[in-house]
Amino acid sequence: MKKHIPNLFTLLNLLSGMIAVLMAATDELVYAAYFVFLGIFFDFFDGFFARKFKVEGELGKQLDSLADVVTSGVVPGIVMFQMMLYASKERWFMELSCEVGNWTAYQHTYYYFLPFTGLFITLAAAYRLANFNIDERQTSSFIGLPTPAFSIFVMSLPLILFYGESPFFIDAVQNIYVLLVVTIAGCYLMNAEIPLFSLKFKTYSWAGNEIKYFFLVATIVLLFTLKMVAIPLVIIFYIVMSIIDNSIKKQGAKKI
């Protein structure tokens, strides 16, 4: 039975992702976000139990990636499409009311097709997950931003809108060009040759895990102080911390 427990959690991840797809497709973005977070929770524990019971295998590895394609690839792609569609309509009506005389069919077409770029997230996530399965360098750390991390970033955007905690961030996530930049940056970071530290603990001692503990404490502080707004900031902080950590390690290696 032990060997089936991790796969059960993987399938729960996939089930959560499928429900999130239905929520996202029907414009229930907040519920979609919650089910994605639930799926990522299951995704964490499938690996945890696989390592604990020492039942890691090729089947679990492939199944995990298939589930992640849905939960951390398809869903954020649809959500970004919906967010950009809403933002493009806002932009369209604003320009139509302010510049009726300069309105052209070209502008209408431009704003109609732009939201489809959000689906590039799904393509980039699928490519990263396939590459991850054959990349032997990513056993104890990551090369490029993990798909669940960027999925969390994207799924936090409708939550910021729903809870309305920061006027600045609300305006930002309703801007079509901000969403376009987030999409392009996320697609690049998921497949970039940038080493990022993993939160997997081989031991729980302070030595060797300093950056992980510091990141976890900082994350808790940000979540308590900034709430939903903290989620995308935590992902950005994770990338910055990894780059700093890489720089320190390179300098240490040069001295040696």
ABEGO torsion letter per residue (X at the ends): XAAAAAAAAAAAAAAAAAAAAAAAAAGBAAAAAAAAAAAAAAAAAAAAAAAAAGABBAAAAAAAAAAAAAAAAAAAAAAAAAAAAAAAAAAAAAAAAABAAABBAAAAAAAAAAAAAAAAAAAAAAAAAAAAAABAAAAABBBEBBAAAAAAAAAAAAAAAAAGABAAAAAAAABAAAAAAAAAAAAAAAABBBBBBBABBABABABGAAAAAAAAAAAAAAAAAAEAAAAAAAAAAAAAAAAAAAAAAAAAAAAX
